[in-house]
């Protein structure tokens, strides 16, 4: 396999850590929040040259607390370059009261974001609904999307949140937490904990991208944090899962499955999705550890996934899970773990086998009773991701022969050897990215390789634009990954999967061989929603006159918009 896969396959190369040119100007300009020395070695910050000359510095609108960050960044610069720290007088650094725009489209570099430095815990300054209230209002699906500060409408939506709300005391008195992710900016993450007064609580982190000096930073400044870098055995695989486990003082817990890395850009610039579990109470003393699994076997699947790491650092978290009651959880855990997998071993830690197995058992589609009636094939499958792997020279090499084989499964068609079902792929065009809030920088979360696309031009016949006008999200690029099956009228879903897995062999699994095995390269986690687990026939995503049930949250617009002849996907 080509060597670039190590870097490109997962979708999330960090702009400032992977691709920056020496002395390139930081894209966040004066709103840069980073304090990592590596960042300042890679990027220039012209506003510091102004300060060094004693010139006044005007902060972005309503952003006076950036001064605290500037002070800390100057200490970093001083240590790197021997700079003398300029006096930060009130008349030298002041907040602007005006906003700027460019042809009616506001520049993200000049606008206020939701980021608040660590001066006052948000639990003391929050005037809106508590996180528990939000969770109750979004039951039973508990599916949320990230707030996009540059799209103010998203702040008002019922199911939008910021990361630090996951630490809200209304959810429980936090005892300790586990964060499993690909990229973690530990300084940013700890500031989110501090916003909710949780920065002293024990925290365990597992990560797949080595952040410069992270170990040293944690050792010197964060005695309550335990870290573990996860390097898959496969040289082209990555630890791409995004899972949080929050244990409370009564040993109850919640699980969060997300599509977002743990750093500023992912939670402010891109469309993300996350599922939050109900609070899972402790089992009664008389109940055994194998109790409290519920109809979806979520508990068993989660334990199987965590055991696959074979890491001592996870033992206490597995023990917490064993003693918790997951009977209220209604989604299925879908995981991928590096290695060879067969469908015979359940739960399979391979997206291909796991999704196919669950849909074969639980997914119901209308039978075709007359020549004109809707049958299963009229329900289209949609794959939406933030990156695309090497799929082969033709659709039959993997997309239709392997991925579609899994996604097209249902009760009356168990793991078909092939399928005539339709599959559509949602991925941003070049114009989608250039018209985003951040221009070309908006494509930072979309590392589809140009060299890969050149080898699979056939894919363009399947591609559709990123459009999310209904939720005011079109101009923020999608880092969320979703897969679903939609009714011909585009008002219902037969199932819905949100996951960290992009549309690639590394994430889902390679072609299934004659022994029924598929090879996975990376760690991935998602959750699968099936209507029957919610006592529904289908998920309603658009209301009709006869509908009275809750709407299932859906992030992009339907019907889809096909690529025009001149359109090309965004590639790096």
N, C-alpha and C positions, 0 to 999 in steps of 0.2 A: 504494500500500500504506500502511496506517496507520502513523503515525510511531512508535507504541510498539514496533514490531518491532525497531528498532535496539537497544532495551533488553531486550526480553523474549525474542526469538526463540531465543537460544542456550541458555538455561536456567540461567546461572550468575551472576546478579547478586549481587554480594557484599553481605552484610547490612550490614557496617559501612562500605562505600565508596559504595554506591548509594542505600540507602533509609533511612539513619539520620536520626533527628530530632535537632536540636541538644539537647545535654544529656541525651540518652537514656543510660541506664545500660548499660555494656558487658555483653553476655550472658555473657562468660567470667569476670566478677567478678575475684576475686583471682588466678585462673589465667591472666589475660590475659598474652600473651607479646609483644604488638606494641610496637614502638618508634617507629612512624611518627608524626610530628606531626599529620598529617591525622586519624589515628584518635582522638587525644586532643582534637581540636577537635570531633569528632562525638559522642564518647561520654564519659560521666562515669564515674569510678572512686572510689566512696565510701570505699574503704579507705585511699586516700591522705589523705583529710581526717582520718582517725583518726591516721595517722602524723604529720600536720602538728601535731596537738594533743598529740603525745607519748604517745598511747595505744598499748598493745602490739598487735601484729598477729600473728594465728595463721595459719600457712600450712596448706594442705591436707595430708592424711595422706601421709607418705613423700615429701614434696616440698620439702625444705629448700633445694634449689638454686634455688628460685624467687627467693631473696633477690638473686641476681646480676641477674636480670631487673628486679626492683623498683628496684635501684640505677640501672640504665640508664634505666628509665622516668621516674624522678624527675629525671634530667638533662633529659629531653625536656620534662617539665612545667615545670621551672625556666626553660628557654629560652622557653617559650610564655607563662608567666604571672608570671615573676619570683618564683617560690616559693623559699623558702630550703630547702635540702635538709636534712631532719632526720637526726639521728645514727642510724645503723643499728646499735644495740647488740644483742648477742646476746639480751638479755632483752626486747628490744622486738619482735623477729621470731623466732618459734619455730614448730616443726612440730607439728601436731596428731597425736595418736595414736588419735583416734577417727574413725569414719565416721558419716555421717548418712543417714537414709532418710526416705522419705515414703510411708507406707502400704505398706512393703515394697519400693517402687520407689526405687532410689537416685537422688539428684539429680546430674546431670552437672556441675553447678557446684561440687560439693564433693568430687568423686572424683578420684583420681589418673589421669592419662593417660600415654601412652607417651612424651610429649615430655620430653626430657632436655636441659637447657641445655648450653652448649658447654664444660664443664669438662674432661671426660675423653673422648678419642676412643672410640667404641663398639668399634672394632677391638681395644682393649686390655681391654675389660670384658665382652665378649660370651662367654657360656658355652655357648650353644646351637650348633646346626649352622651352618657357614659358608654364605654365599649360594650358593657353588658346589655344596655338598652339597645344598642345597634344590633347586637347579636340576636336578641329576642325578636326584633323587628324583621330580621332577615331569615328567621327560621321558616321552614325546616332545612333549606338548602345551605345556609351559612357560607355562601359564596360571595366574595368581595373583590373589588377592583381598586387599584391604587389611585390616589388623588393626583391629578396633574395640575400643579399650581398655575401653569400658563393657560389652563382652561378652567376659569372660575366656576363654570357650571358643574364640573365634576365634584366640587366641594359640597354642593347641595344634594347630590344624589344619595339615596338611602343606604346603598351598599358600598360606599367608598371610605377608605381609611388610610392612615399613615402607619408606618411601622411601629412607632412608639405606643400607639393605641393597643397593641397586643400585650403591652406591659401594664395596662390600666389596672389599678387596684380593685376596680369593680368586678373584674374577672376572678379575683381571689387574692389572698395574701401570699405573694410569691415566695417560695422557699429556695428554688434553684431552677436553672433552665439549661437546655441543650440547644445549640444552633449548629445544624449540619448544612453546609453550603459549598459552592464553588469558590466564589470570591468574597472575601470578608475584609473590609477596612475596619480594623479593630478600634481606631480612634472614633470614627463615626458611630460604630455600633455602641460603644460605651456611652456616647453622648445621648443616644436614644434611651438607654437604660436610666441615665441620670435625669432625663426629663421627667420620668415617672418615679424618681427616688429609689430606683432598684439597682443602682450601680455597685453596691457593696454585696449583693447577693451572689452566691456561687454560680459561675457560668462555665460551661464546657463548650468548646467550639471544635468542630471538625471541618476542615477546608481542603479544597483541591487545587488552589492556586497559591503558590508561595508568595506572600506579600513581603516585600523587602523589610527586613528588620523586625518582623512581627514577633518572633520569639523573644528577641531582646527587649522589645517594648513591653511585652506582657510580663517578663521576668522582673523588670525594673519598676513597673508602675502598677501592675494589676495582680496582686497576690491572690485574688479571689477567682482568677480565670485560669482554666486548664485548657491546653490546646493540643491538637493532634492533626498533623498533616497527613492526608490520605493520598497515596500514590498507587493507582491500579497497577496490577502486574503487567497488563498490556501496555506497551510503550505509547500506543496511540489512543489510549482510553483516558478519561478524566473522571474526577469525582464531581458530578454535576447536580446531584440531588439538592433539594432546598426544603429542609424540614426543621421545624422548631418544636420542642417539647417543653412545656411549662408545668412544673410541679409546685403545688401550693402547700401551705404549712400543715394541712390536714391529710397530705399525701394524695389528694385527688390531682388530676392533671388534665391538660388539653394538648392536642396535637394540631399543628398548623402545617399544611402542605402548600408551598408557594412556587412561583416562577421567578422570583426576584433574588438577585444577589444582595448581599448586605453591605451596600455602600450607597452614597448619596445619589448618584445619577439614576440608579435603578429604581429608586423610590420617589423620584421627582420628575424625571424626564420621559419615562417610557410607560406604556400600558402594561400593567402586571395583574395577575390574578392570584387569589389564595383562598383556600378552604380552611375554616376554623372548626374544630370538633366541639361537640357539647362537652361540658365538664364531666369527666369520668371519675366517679367516686371510688373510694377504697372498698374492696370486697369485704363482706362480713368475715369475721374470724373463722367461722365454720366453713366458709367456702374455700375450695382449692384454687390454686393458681390458674388452672385450666378453665375455670368458670368465667362468666362475664364476657363472652366473646361476641354475642349478638348474631343476627342473621347474615351479616356480610363477612364474618370471620376476619374483621379488621385487626383485631388483637393478635391473632395467630400470624397473620401476614406481616404485621409490623415487627413482631419478635423474630420471625424468620429473616426478615431483611436486616435487622440490627445484628443478629447472630452471624450473618454472612461476613461481616467485617473482621471477626475474630480479634477484637481489640479489647483489652482489659478496661480501658477507659469507659466503655459502654456498659459494663456489667451492672452498675447501679441503676442505669436508666432502664435496662431490661427488667431488673427487679421491680422498679416502680410500675412498669407496664403490667407485669405479671399479677401484681396485687390490685390492679384497677379494673373497674367494671366498664366495658366498652359496649354494653348492650344497647345503648342509645345511638350508636353510630350507624348511619344508614348508607354510607358510601363504601366502595371496595378500594382497598389499597392496591395500586399497580406499581411494581418496582422492576428495575433492571439492575443486575449485578454482573460484573465482568466474569466471563467464563462460558462454557458450553451448557446449554439448557434443553431439557425435553419437557413436553407437556405432561408426561407421566408423573413427574415430581411436582406436587402441589403444596402450597402455592408456588407457581413457577416465578422465579425472579428474572423474567424476560418479558418485556412488554408484548411482543408478538404472541407468545403462548398464553399469557395471562389474559389479555384482552379478548383473544379468540375464545378461550375457555369460558369466560364470564358471559360474553354475548351469546354463545351457543346455549348456555344454560338459562339465561334470564331475559334476553331481548326478544320482544314480541313485535312482529310487523304484520300489517293486514294481508290476508291471503288474497290472491287474485281469483275471484269467483266468477267473473265474466270478462269477456274480451276488453271491455271498456273500463273495468274497475281498477282501482289502484292496487298494485301488487308490491312486493318487497323491492323490486328493482326501480320503482319510481321514487323511492326514498334515497336521496343522494348523500354521499359521504363527503365531508369537508375536512381537510387537514390544514391547520393554520399554525405556522411556526415562525421563529425568528432566524432560522438558518436551515439550510438544506445540504445534505451530504452528497457523496458520489453515489448516484442511483443506478448507473449503468448506461449502456449505449442505446437502450430502448426501454419503453414502458414495461415490457414483460420481464426485464432482467431482475427487478425487485419491486417497483412500485405496485404493479398490478398482480404479479405472481406471488408476492410475499406479504407486503403491507396490506393490500386490499383483501387478501385472503383472510387476514385476521379481522379487519374492520367490517367486512361484509357478513360476518357470521351472525346467525340468529337461530332461534329455536328450531326452525324448519330447514336450516341450512348450516350444519355444523362443520366449521373449518373446510369450506369448499376448496377443491383443488385449483379452481379458477373461478372468477366471478365476472358477470357482465354488469355489475353495479357501476354507477358513475362515481368518480372521485374528482373533487375539485381542490385546488391548492390555493390558499390565500397567503400572499407574500408581497411586500411593498414594491412598487415600481420605482424607477429612478425619480420620476416626477413626484411620487408620494413623499419621498425623502427630501428632495429639494424644496418642496412646498411645506415641509414640517416646521414647527416652531424654531428648530435649531438648524435648519438648512442641512448641509452635508453632514454636520456633526450628529444629526438625528439618526444617521445610519450606523452609528457606533455600536448598536446592539444587533446589527444584521450582518454578520461576517460570512455570508454565502460567498464562497470562493469563485472569482471570475474564471479561473482555470477549470474548476469543476463544471461551471455552467457551459463553457465552451464545448465540453464533451457530452452534454446532454441538452442540446437545443430543443429536442422534442418536448421537454418539460413545459415550454412556453404554451403549448396547447392546453395545458391543465391550469395555468396560472390565472389568478384573479387579484384585483387591486385590494389594497388595504383601505377600507372605507368604514368609518364609525361615526357618521354624522348624527345618528339618533342619540348617541351618548356624548356628543361633543368631544370625540377622541380621535378624529381623523388626522389631526396634525401632530399627534404624539405617536411615535412609532411603536409597534407591538413587540414587546419582549415576552409576552404571554404566549403559551402554546396550548392549543385546544384542538380536539378532534370530536366529531359528532356525526349524527345521521339525521337529516332534515326531511320533513314531509314535502310532497310536491307543492303544497300551498305555502310553504316556508313559515308556518305558524307553530309547528310542533317538532319536538325532538324525540327520537327513539332511545337515545342515550347521549351522554356528554362526558368527555374526559378532559381534565385539566392536568398538565404534567410538566415536568422540567425537560421532557424528551423532545428534541427537535426531530424533523423528518430525516432520519439518517439510520444507516445500518448499525453504527456504533451504539446508538441509543436504543433502538427497537429490537435489534437482532438481525443477523445476516440471513441469507436464504436458508431455509430449512432443508437439511440434507436427507438422504435416504433413511438414516437412522432416526429421523424426527428431531434432530438437534439443530439449534440455532446458536450462533456465537455472538455474545455481547461484549463490547469493549468498555462501556462506561457505566457509572452509577447514575440511576435516574429514579425519580419517584413522582407519582401522580395519584389522583383519586378519580374513580369512575362512578358517575351517577346513572343509576338505572331506575326508571319510573316505578316499577313494581315495589321497590324498597321504600317508596314514599306513598304507597297505596294509590298510585296513579297509573293510567294506561300509557300516557305520553306526557312529556314536559311541554307546557304551553309557553311559548316565547312571544306570542302576539295575541292580544285579546280579540275575540270576535263577539258578536252580540249574544251568543249563547254561553259564553264562558264566565265562570264565577271563581275559578281556582286561582291560586297565586301564579304570578308570572315567574318563569325561570330566568335568572340573569343571563343575558347574552350580550357580548361585547361589540360585535361588528354588525354591519348592516346586511340585511337580506331583502331581496335576492342579491346575489353576488354580481360584481361588475368584471367582466372578462377583460384581459389585456387587449388593448388595441394593437394593430399591426406594428406600429412604431414603438410600442412600449417595450421596455427591457427591465428585468429585475435588478434591484440594487445589489451590487457585488462589491466586494473588497479585494 
